[in-house]
Amino acid sequence: MFTRHKVALSEFADLANLKMIRDAEISYVGKIPTDLPDRVVPAAKPQHLESAKGHSGIAAFIVPADIAELVPHEFGLAIAEAPQIATGIIQERICEIEGFQWESFPSKVDASARIDPSAHIAPNDVTIGAETYVGPNAVILPRSIIGNHCSIGAGTVIGMEAFDQAAHAQHKRLMKQSGGVTLADHVTVQANCTISRSTFGGFTSIGKGTLVDALVYIAHDGSIGENVTICSNVSISGRVRIENSAYIGPQAAISNGLTVSEGATVSIGSIVTQNVPKRTRVTGNFAITHEKWLNMIRHFR
């Protein structure tokens, strides 16, 4: 599991071509909205620093020289020509340090769990709880923590790499990643779904009693609450938060970093590009409140 070990940002100065101004102890790399403690984040523009005021857990910033003086003195500070590239280099080096972020363990499958013979369970860093079922050809990758009385459908992949590109790489490839996936008790995930691991640490999480229908994609760093219903062919982008008892209709898509609040409903086929308030129903492309959408349809008619 995660260790919360720390290392000085200056340890990576030569590797990432940093000019150190103020050192700091870090546990993770992340983006400004990433929900991880003691993280170093890139900020290329003044508005990035302004947006950081609403987020906790930031230990240090990597910025270009022209905005360095805008970083408050309580934060560590390093200067780089390309901050995003520098943080990507640090992330990949951290992933290579054995035992720094994660203490590995042999996979643990409860004796009462039912695992289809064709399923693949990674030999390390997986936990599967009591009475959980894992179906044919399902794949459970490392750093996947699955609770009791869960059901994982045929062909589903849990813990797949996040679709985060390595900005510093010469050729396009995915960034090395260090996060995982957690499923609470009584979660059902139907056939041929994909749940991506968190990129920089921590977990993509699904809460107790949530139902996920077939052919659903849940991207990195997401947080799905309790008793949520996610219908078939839904696409949920990175860092999306879906709160308790929400309903996501078939073939809906939710854009990066949004919140679908408690008890909200996203109608069939909706494209969600802004936060959805509590107990509100949204419809359409791009999604608006259902009543506004009905009025629009009446107007066109």
C-alpha positions in Angstrom: 0.0 0.0 0.0 1.0 3.7 -0.2 3.9 4.6 2.2 3.8 8.4 2.3 7.6 8.5 2.2 9.1 11.9 1.2 12.1 13.0 -0.7 13.6 16.4 -1.4 12.5 18.0 -4.7 16.2 19.0 -5.1 17.1 15.4 -5.6 15.6 15.6 -9.0 17.1 19.0 -10.0 19.8 17.6 -12.3 17.6 15.0 -13.9 14.7 17.4 -14.7 17.0 20.4 -15.4 15.5 22.4 -12.5 16.8 25.7 -11.0 16.0 25.3 -7.3 14.7 28.4 -5.5 13.1 26.9 -2.4 13.4 23.2 -1.6 10.5 21.0 -0.4 9.7 17.5 0.7 7.4 15.7 -1.8 5.7 12.3 -1.9 4.0 12.6 -5.2 3.9 14.4 -8.5 0.5 15.7 -9.6 -1.6 18.2 -11.4 -3.1 21.2 -9.6 -6.5 19.5 -9.1 -5.0 16.1 -8.2 -6.1 14.9 -4.7 -2.8 13.8 -3.3 -0.8 15.2 -0.3 2.7 16.6 -0.5 2.8 16.9 -4.3 4.8 18.9 -6.7 2.8 20.4 -9.6 3.5 22.3 -12.8 2.2 25.8 -13.4 2.9 27.5 -16.7 0.7 30.6 -16.4 -0.4 33.0 -13.7 -4.0 31.7 -13.9 -2.7 28.3 -13.0 -1.3 29.7 -9.8 -4.5 31.5 -9.1 -6.5 28.2 -9.6 -4.2 26.5 -7.1 -5.5 28.6 -4.3 -8.6 26.3 -4.1 -6.6 23.1 -3.8 -4.8 21.6 -0.8 -1.9 19.2 -0.6 0.5 21.2 -2.8 4.1 21.2 -1.5 5.9 22.8 -4.4 5.5 24.4 -7.8 7.6 24.1 -10.9 7.2 27.2 -13.0 8.8 29.2 -15.8 11.1 32.0 -14.7 8.7 34.8 -15.7 6.1 33.8 -13.1 8.4 32.6 -10.3 7.9 35.7 -8.2 4.1 35.0 -8.1 4.6 31.7 -6.1 3.8 32.3 -2.4 6.8 31.8 -0.1 5.2 29.0 1.9 5.6 26.7 -1.2 8.7 25.0 -2.5 9.8 26.5 -5.9 11.8 25.3 -8.9 12.2 26.9 -12.3 12.0 25.0 -15.5 11.6 26.0 -19.1 8.8 23.5 -19.6 7.2 22.7 -16.2 5.0 19.9 -17.5 7.9 18.1 -19.0 9.9 18.5 -15.8 7.2 17.0 -13.6 6.8 14.1 -16.1 10.5 13.3 -15.7 10.2 13.4 -11.9 7.1 11.2 -12.0 8.8 8.5 -14.0 11.9 8.6 -11.8 9.7 8.2 -8.7 8.0 5.2 -10.2 11.4 3.5 -10.6 12.3 3.9 -6.9 11.4 0.5 -5.4 9.4 0.8 -2.2 9.2 4.6 -2.2 5.5 5.2 -2.9 4.1 1.6 -2.6 5.0 -1.3 -0.4 4.4 -4.4 -2.5 2.6 -7.5 -1.2 1.6 -10.9 -2.6 -2.0 -10.8 -4.0 -4.6 -11.9 -1.5 -7.8 -13.6 -2.7 -10.3 -14.6 0.0 -11.0 -18.3 0.1 -14.7 -17.7 -0.5 -14.1 -15.6 -3.7 -15.1 -17.3 -7.0 -12.5 -16.7 -9.7 -13.2 -18.1 -13.2 -10.2 -20.2 -14.4 -9.8 -18.0 -17.4 -9.5 -14.7 -15.4 -6.1 -13.1 -14.8 -5.2 -11.9 -11.3 -1.9 -10.2 -11.0 0.4 -12.1 -8.7 1.2 -9.0 -6.6 -0.6 -6.0 -5.1 -4.2 -7.2 -5.6 -6.8 -7.9 -2.8 -10.1 -9.6 -3.5 -12.6 -9.9 -0.7 -15.1 -12.5 0.5 -17.8 -13.8 -1.8 -16.6 -11.7 -4.7 -17.0 -13.1 -8.2 -14.5 -12.5 -11.1 -15.9 -13.7 -14.4 -14.3 -15.3 -17.6 -11.4 -13.4 -19.1 -11.6 -10.6 -16.6 -8.2 -9.0 -15.8 -7.3 -7.6 -12.4 -4.0 -5.7 -12.6 -1.7 -4.6 -9.7 -2.7 -2.1 -7.1 -6.4 -3.1 -7.4 -8.2 -3.4 -4.1 -11.6 -5.1 -4.5 -14.0 -5.5 -1.6 -16.5 -8.1 -0.4 -19.6 -9.4 -2.4 -18.5 -7.7 -5.6 -19.1 -9.0 -9.1 -16.7 -8.4 -12.0 -18.1 -9.3 -15.4 -16.5 -11.2 -18.2 -13.8 -9.3 -20.1 -13.6 -6.4 -17.7 -10.2 -4.9 -17.0 -9.6 -3.2 -13.6 -6.4 -1.2 -13.1 -5.6 -0.5 -16.7 -3.0 2.3 -17.4 -4.4 5.8 -17.5 -4.4 7.5 -20.8 -1.9 10.2 -19.7 0.8 10.9 -22.3 4.4 11.3 -21.4 5.0 14.9 -22.5 8.8 14.5 -22.4 9.0 11.4 -24.5 10.5 11.6 -28.0 7.7 9.3 -29.4 4.2 9.2 -28.1 3.7 6.8 -25.2 1.9 6.6 -21.9 3.5 8.1 -18.7 4.7 5.6 -16.1 2.1 5.5 -13.4 1.9 4.7 -9.7 -1.8 4.7 -8.7 -4.4 2.0 -8.4 -8.2 1.2 -8.2 -10.4 0.5 -5.2 -13.9 -1.1 -5.3 -15.9 -1.0 -2.0 -18.2 -3.8 -1.0 -21.2 -4.8 -3.1 -20.0 -3.2 -6.3 -21.2 -4.8 -9.6 -19.2 -4.2 -12.8 -20.7 -5.9 -15.8 -19.0 -7.3 -18.9 -16.3 -5.6 -21.0 -15.8 -2.5 -18.8 -12.5 -0.7 -18.2 -11.5 1.1 -15.0 -8.2 2.9 -15.2 -5.7 3.3 -12.4 -4.9 6.7 -10.8 -2.0 8.3 -12.6 0.3 9.8 -9.9 -0.8 7.8 -6.8 -3.9 7.2 -4.8 -6.9 5.4 -6.3 -9.6 5.6 -8.8 -12.5 4.6 -6.5 -16.0 3.2 -6.7 -18.2 3.3 -3.6 -20.4 0.7 -1.9 -23.4 -0.6 -3.7 -22.7 1.0 -7.1 -23.8 -0.7 -10.3 -21.9 -0.4 -13.5 -23.4 -1.8 -16.7 -21.5 -3.3 -19.7 -19.1 -1.4 -21.9 -18.4 1.5 -19.5 -15.1 3.3 -19.4 -14.0 5.0 -16.1 -10.8 7.0 -16.5 -8.0 7.8 -14.1 -8.4 9.5 -10.7 -12.2 9.3 -10.8 -14.3 9.1 -7.6 -17.6 7.3 -7.9 -19.8 7.4 -4.8 -22.2 4.9 -3.1 -25.3 3.5 -4.8 -24.5 5.2 -8.1 -26.1 3.7 -11.3 -23.9 3.9 -14.5 -25.7 2.5 -17.5 -24.1 0.9 -20.6 -21.7 2.6 -23.0 -21.0 5.5 -20.7 -17.6 7.3 -20.9 -16.3 9.0 -17.8 -13.2 11.1 -18.3 -10.3 11.7 -15.8 -10.8 13.2 -12.4 -14.6 13.1 -12.6 -16.4 13.0 -9.2 -19.9 11.3 -9.2 -21.6 11.6 -5.8 -23.9 9.2 -4.0 -27.1 8.0 -5.7 -26.5 9.7 -9.0 -27.8 8.1 -12.2 -25.8 8.2 -15.5 -27.9 7.2 -18.5 -26.8 5.0 -21.4 -24.3 6.4 -23.8 -23.6 9.5 -21.8 -20.1 11.1 -21.7 -18.7 13.3 -18.9 -15.8 15.6 -19.5 -12.6 15.9 -17.4 -12.7 17.1 -13.9 -16.4 17.6 -13.5 -18.7 16.8 -10.5 -22.1 15.1 -10.9 -23.6 15.9 -7.5 -25.6 13.7 -5.2 -28.9 12.4 -6.6 -28.4 14.0 -10.0 -29.5 12.4 -13.3 -27.7 12.5 -16.6 -30.1 11.5 -19.4 -29.4 9.0 -22.1 -26.9 10.2 -24.7 -26.0 13.4 -22.8 -22.6 15.2 -23.2 -21.8 16.8 -19.9 -19.4 19.7 -20.0 -20.2 21.5 -16.7 -20.9 20.5 -13.1 -24.3 19.0 -12.4 -26.0 20.3 -9.2 -27.7 18.1 -6.6 -30.9 16.3 -7.6 -30.8 18.0 -11.0 -31.5 16.3 -14.3 -29.5 17.3 -17.4 -30.1 16.4 -21.0 -28.6 17.0 -24.4 -25.4 17.8 -26.3 -24.1 19.9 -24.6 -26.2 19.0 -21.5 -28.5 21.5 -19.9 -31.2 21.1 -17.3 -33.9 18.8 -18.6 -36.7 21.5 -18.4 -34.6 23.9 -20.5 -34.0 21.1 -23.0 -37.7 20.4 -23.2 -38.5 24.0 -23.7 -35.9 24.2 -26.5 -37.5 21.2 -28.3 -40.9 22.8 -27.9 -39.6 26.0 -29.4 -38.1 24.2 -32.5 -41.3 22.4 -33.0 
